[in-house]
Amino acid sequence: MDSISFLDFLDDPKSTEERLSEDLEKALEESDGLVKIMFKDMVGEVAKGNPLGQEHLKGSPWQPEEFFMSNKLSCPKDGYSYPEVEPRLFSFNSPYGACPECNGLGTEHLFGKDVCQVCLGARLRPEALKVLIGDKNIVELTAMSIKDAYDFFIELKLTEREKNISKVVIKEIESRLEFMVNVGIEYLSLDRRANTLSGGEAQRIRLASQLGSGLVGALYVLDEPTIGLHSRDNARLVKTLLSLRDLGNTIIVVEHDEDTIFASDYIVDIGPKAGIHGGHIVVSGYLDDLLTAKENKSGSDTLDYLRGDKVIEIPEKRRESPKGEIQITGGNIFNIKNLNVKLPLGKFITITGVSGSGKSSFVYEILHKNLQARFERKYRSAEIYNCKSFTGTEYLGRAILINQSPIGRTPRSNPATYTGAWTFIRELFAETAEARAKGWKASRFSFNVKGGRCETCHGNGEIEVEMHFLPTVYVPCDVCNGKRFMKETLEVKYKHKNIYDILTMTVEEALKFFEDIPAIYDRLKSLDDVGLSYLELGQSATTLSGGEAQRVKISSELYRSHLQKTIYLLDEPTIGLHYEDVKKLIEILQKLVNKGNTVVVIEHNMDIIKSCDYIIDIGPDGGSGGGNIVAKGTPEEIADNSNSYTAKYLSKSLKQYRGHKK
């Protein structure tokens, strides 16, 4: 037992603190973690030698008192204990931190929707939620957007002692959040599920983690990191890439974005075209030298557009008179609050705005859900989704969502089957003399049903081999050698080609082969029109990129002769497209509108935006700073709007075009 006077803290605070610390440490050691603290009548004692007198301590807590304290995370009075505070306490993937009722699921049952009544969906044990930073627990903190979390830690008020304890950790948190802000994903919440991220968002998160590593002399390879980014966010991403370069690293970027290309030091252009017409270095060199040369001797299309020798044309006239309108009032979903907007029909419309501003929420959750409820039998309902009123559907006949989801879930799905060309090809083979002699119908040439397909691989051409603890491996079928059909089926030929030979043709080759058969030629021509001439007819749907899948869906609409009063909804169809492909895409979308339809496109590409009839700009920022209509009107009207981030870059694009035309 030791006795320390309050006056000692006034006379020699440092040594007294050390003495008190040593005493407590010794007492805890001797008593196995339990210590008794006693306070005498401090008012009377201090008043004797305190120049401020007894009045100074009146009403203070320093009254005669004694109590027990423990370092065992338990209360010696009522026995309440607390678990050891360590990282696993805040993980719902650990039994130590997970809610004991739902085991960290947040719901009462696996795949259920009823929220756990103990953790209320927080997924953590109650004790973890009582640990606060500032006034927030870990669930409240991770529900913030990256930008809000960054601001929270910057503005966090701490005592000097707390700052000394936490400065290293908080510095790391702030720097990592800042990296994510710099690569344009500040609108994402920290608890966003990984499987809901786009490819571009996931790539930028990985890029942010590399920025934090501070590596020097590394080689970074990025594949279209600007996917899903507004021009404003592109500028920040480019700045981040340049800072990585300036640290002493090498950055290789596969990219079509003009701003990113202009920021590069050196370019390598591969082509000249796609598929069998590509694979060659068309031009390579330092960008400044190539741009300032008197002429483009390489013949590179990319360089022609960068130099301004070629441009994507703007329509001479914008469509003015709408064919009715869809009117939405009280839109309310995610960051969209009380949105009111009118969509003029019979026009080419783009939905613009910075990343996370609410464009997808508007198109998918409000526009598409309500159109789906009116036109799709499976979802037909009188219910109005995520808004107060939704009117104007009487001006439409159907609604088609053309997104980047796969065109099929199995390797047997391919561009030929999706567009319907394969049905006519099978019928053509069934009409050959050899097939008719054997009594074979079109089903004989299908790899989806029994009859003519290889039954060992079920028409896939590959055998699936399950690997323990490793991804599934596909190996060529050793019976059909990957040709998908029986030997007898492959003996039937049309123009010296069997059914497997047709599957291995590119769209370009097949166009020439079937040029005298309109039912097949028209469907294949639509694939060529959307820039997919390099695809093989039998290319598995699972190997197509999101952009390719989207363009296959567009192509399937082009050969329909009865198109009218359809509204098409597209989500960034320019992903992965070169200038020439974007030019083709614009021509196709304009054709759809010319047939009496409406096209609504979520887009960041300025060539698409400047070519449309009407723009709805949502923002002004991402996350909680978005969800409002910032501007609406023709591209020329938007370009003059000082409140819109899109306007700044659209105005620049329009000026460049006008300067070129002069």
Secondary structure, DSSP 8 states (H G I E B T S, - for coil): -----HHHHHH-HHHHHHHHHHHHHHHHHHTTSEEEEEE--HHHHHHHH-TT-GGGGTT-S-SSEEEEEESSSB-TTT--B----SGGGG-TTSTTTB-TTTTT-SBSSTT--SB-TTTTT--B-GGGGG--BTTB-HHHHHTSBHHHHHHHHHS----HHHHHHHHHHHHHHHHHHHHHHHTT-TTSBTT--GGGS-HHHHHHHHHHHHHHHT-SS-EEEEE-TTTT--HHHHHHHHHHHHHHHHTT-EEEEE---HHHHHH-SEEEEEESSSGGG--EEEEEEEHHHHHHSSS-TT--HHHHHHHTSS-----SS---S-S-EEEEEEEEETTEEEEEEEEESSSEEEEE-STTSSHHIIIIIIIIHHHHHHH-GGG--S---SSSEEE-GGG-SEEEEE-SS-S-SSTT--HHHHHTHHHHHHHHHHTSHHHHHTT--GGGG-SSSTTTB-TTTTTSSEEEE--TTS--EEEE-TTTTT--B-HHHHT--BTTB-HHHHHTSBHHHHHHHTTT-HHHHHHHHHHHHTT-TTSBTT--GGGS-HHHHHHHHHHHHHT-TT--SEEEEEE-TTTT--HHHHHHHHHHHHHHHHTT-EEEEE---HHHHHHSSEEEEEESSSGGG--EEEEEE-HHHHHT-TT-HHHHHHHHHHHHHHHHH-
